[in-house]
Amino acid sequence: MSTFKLFSGSANPEFATKVAQYLSMKVSSATLNKFSDGEISVQITESVRGLDVFIIQPTCAPTNDNLMELLIMVDALKRSSAKSISAVIPYYGYARQDRKAAPRVPITAKLTADLLEAAGIDRVVTIDLHAAQIQGFFNIPADNLFGSILFVNYIKTKKLKNPIIASPDIGGVARARSYADKLGYDLVIVDKKREKANVSEVMNIIGDVKGKDVILVDDMVDTAGTLVKAAEVLKKKGATSVMACCTHGVLSGPAYDRIENGVLDELVVSDTIPIKEGAKKITVLTASTMIGETIRRIHNNESVNSIFIA
C-alpha cells in the first residue's frame, strides 16, 4: 500500500494524470464543484489519514479560481488528518509582482506565499519561478526546479548549424547564460524598453547574430509581444532562424495569433499550463517526468538537486 497520495485540482488534470502514470499510481479521488454563486466546493472522497499528500495545481488562468481551489483543497486535506501536504504548483501565478517596482504597488508573489502557508501547506514544488528570490518568500521548503533540463535536450536534437542563445531582456541574462554554459553556445542579449505591462519595445541587440540560429530562452510567454518583436529584430540583424524556449506557455490575449503570423519559427513550451490543441508553430514538451521523479524523491527523502547534475 502506498504511503502517499496524489491529488489534482481542475487547472491541469491531464498533467496530473501523466505524473501519476510515471509514479505507477492513480490520481486520488476528490469532488470539485461550485455553488450557484461561484463559490468552490471540495470533498476528499477517500481517506488520507496519516498519509503524505501531494496536490498538483498550477495557478494559471483563471488564476483566482485555481488559487482558491488549491487553498480549499489544502484545508480539506488538513482537516482530514493528512500527515503532510505538498503543493506541486508547476506554474506559480502572481509571480510577476515580486518587488516594489513602483510606488504603492503590492508584492503579490509574497502575498500568495503567505496564503499558501496559512492554508497549511508543508512544502511547495514549482518550476522556473519568475524570480529566484520568490523561494525566500516561503518559510517552508520550496523546490524551484529548472525547466532547462527539458529544453537543453530538445535543442540538442535540432542539430542547428550555427546556434546561439539569446536573452529577451537584461533580467533574463542569468537564465540565458545557464543555457549557454550547458550547451557550449555563445550568448547575445535583446535590450528592450518596457512602457507598461504586456507592452514592450525592442531597442537593440547586444551581440552579433548574423548567420546564426538564435534560441530565445525565458521562464514564460504571455501575450508573446516581446518574443515576436525580438524575433523580428533578430532577423533584421541577419539571424537565419529564431526559436524560443519558454517554460510556461501562459499565451493570453493575442498570443496564438502573434505566434502564428509572426516571424518566430518555433515556440517550445512545457505542459505546466494547458496549451490550445492544434496551435501552429508551438511544440509542447512534458514536465511530468521531472515532477514525478521529484515527488518520488521527496517522499523517499532522496536528493532532488541530483536530478539536474549532469
HELIX and SHEET records of a PDB file:
HELIX    1   1 PRO A   13  TYR A   22  1                                  10    
HELIX    2   2 THR A   63  LYS A   78  1                                  16    
HELIX    3   3 THR A  108  ALA A  119  1                                  12    
HELIX    4   4 ALA A  132  PHE A  137  5                                   6    
HELIX    5   5 SER A  148  LYS A  158  1                                  11    
HELIX    6   6 ILE A  170  GLY A  172  5                                   3    
HELIX    7   7 VAL A  173  LEU A  183  1                                  11    
HELIX    8   8 GLY A  225  LYS A  236  1                                  12    
HELIX    9   9 ALA A  255  ASN A  261  1                                   7    
HELIX   10  10 SER A  288  HIS A  299  1                                  12    
HELIX   11  11 ASN A  305  PHE A  308  5                                   4    
SHEET    1   A 5 PHE A   4  SER A   8  0                                        
SHEET    2   A 5 ASP A  52  ILE A  56  1                                        
SHEET    3   A 5 SER A  84  ILE A  89  1                                        
SHEET    4   A 5 ARG A 123  ILE A 127  1                                        
SHEET    5   A 5 ALA A 142  LEU A 145  1                                        
SHEET    1   B 2 ALA A  30  LYS A  34  0                                        
SHEET    2   B 2 ILE A  40  ILE A  44 -1                                        
SHEET    1   C 7 VAL A 199  ILE A 206  0                                        
SHEET    2   C 7 LEU A 187  LYS A 196 -1                                        
SHEET    3   C 7 PRO A 163  SER A 167  1                                        
SHEET    4   C 7 ASP A 213  VAL A 221  1                                        
SHEET    5   C 7 SER A 241  GLY A 249  1                                        
SHEET    6   C 7 GLU A 266  SER A 270  1                                        
SHEET    7   C 7 ILE A 282  LEU A 285  1                                        
END                                                                             
